[in-house]
Amino acid sequence: MMSATVFQSDAPLDERRVIIRRHDGDVEMVELPWGLRPDGDARAVNVARSEGRTFPTHRCLVPASEFRHRSFSFSLADGDWFYFAGIWRPAIEDWPEAYAVLTIEANADLAPCHDRQMAVLTRDQRLAWLDGLVPEAEILRPLPARTFRVKRHSIDPVQATLAV
């Protein structure tokens, strides 16, 4: 049984995480750093807006059971784990092979906390994304209301650590 983990949306660039991708025709799991360097830009990005874009190659999945943003945590209401839709890029001259997560408009559950969210795919959507079986606009969209369990944390985890 796979054990997915909490995904910290404010994790530092270059934090390594296991992703799932197709490479040379096979599905593989590989650990890559988070953060792509856009062409001609010295600044790395860990998320990329998906609207109006296509991703014909280099798609990936980032497994998770929960994600956190500021003082909120989000998990699927049914308790299942899920994937973030992502893209990966081969190494270039001065940047390693890496990945980024795609973002979309926030669904109704997350909208009170933030206007955008990382694109969440349920397990039954994984191959449709990985293999490009569905147009981006049909799969990279908010899940229905009441899909997520939203939990507010009364104390920032960093503050809790400092208080100990």
N, C-alpha and C positions, 0 to 999 in steps of 0.2 A: 504494500500500500504506500502510495506517495504521501509524503508529509510536506505540505507547502508552508511557507513561513510569512510572518508579518513583513510588509513592505513599507519602509519609511519614506514618505514623499520628500522629506528634507535631508535624505542621506547625502553624503558628499559625493561629488563627481568622482569617478573612478572606483567607487565601492563595487566590489565584485559580487556577481550573483549568477546563479544558474539560469540559462535560457534554453529554450527548445527551438530548433530551426531545421530547415531542410538544407542539406549541404551535399553536393555531389549526388543528389537523388535519394539520400537517406535522411531519416529523422535522427537528429542527435541532440544530446544534452551537452552543453559546454558552459564553462564559467567564464564570463567576460566582464570587463569594467563597464560601469554605467557612465555614459557621456560620449556624444559624438562631436566631432569638430566640423562645423559646416564649411563648405568650400570657401577658401579665401578668408576665413574668419579665425582669429586667434583664440576666440572665446568658445569654450565647449558648451553644449546644451545636453540636458538629460531628458527633456520632453520635447515633442514636436507636435505642432497643431496639425490635425489630419484633414480638416475641411478643405475641399477643393483640390485635394492632392490624390495621386495614385501611387501605389507601391507595388509595382509588378514583380519585383524581386527582393531578396534579402529581408523577408518577413520573419518575425520570431514571436514566441510566446514567453511570457515571464510568469511562472506559477506563483500564486500567493493564496493565503487563507484570510488575510486581513490587510488593510492598508491604513496608515495613520497620516493625518495632516493636522498640524498644530495640536490642539487639545481634543481632537475627535478621532475616533477609530471607526472603520467601516468594514463590515463583513456581509456575506450574503445571508439573508434572513433564514434560509433553509439550512445554514451551517456548512454548505458545501464549499470547496475551494474553487478557484477560478484562475483565469489568466489575464494579464494585461497584453494588449496588442502592441507589438513593438517592431522596430526595424534594427538591423545590425549592418555594420559596414566592415569590410576587410581593412586590415592595417594599411596605413599610408606612410609615407616617408618618416614623419615625425609624430605619428599618432597610432596607438595600438588598435587592433581589432576591438570593436566596442558595440554597444547597443544604446538605444533610446526608447522611451515609451511614448506612444501616441496619445494625444489629448482630444477630448470632445467636449461639447456642452454638457454641463452637469445634469444628472437626472433629478427628478423631483425630490428624492431623499437627500441628495447632497447639495442641492441648490441653496438651502438656507446657510450652508457653511462656506460655499465657494461657487463661483459661476462656471468653473471648468472642472473637469476630472480626467483622470487617466482612463483610457478606453478599456472597459472590462468586458471580457468574453467569458461566457459560461463554457463548461466542458464540452457540451454538444456543438459549440461553434468553433472549436479549436482547429479542426482540419479545414473548415471553410476559409478561415483566415490564412492558415499556413500555406495552403495550396492555391489560394486565389480563386476559389470557387464561386464567390459572391462579390459583386462590386463593392468597393470601399464604402460608398455612401449607404449601402444597405446593412453592412455589418458594424461599421464604426459609428454607432449611435447609442444614445442613452438607453439603458434597460428600463423596463416599466417601473412605475412608482411602487413602493413597498417591496422592492427587490433587496434593498440593503437594510441591515440593522445598523443604526447610528448610535454610537455611545460617546458621551462627552466625559472627558476626564477632568476631575476637579483640580488636579494639580499637574503641572507640566512635569513629564518624566525627568527632565534635567534638574528641575527644582527639587523633586523628590530625592534624587541621587545626592544632591548637595546637602539636603537636610539630614541625611543619615549620619 
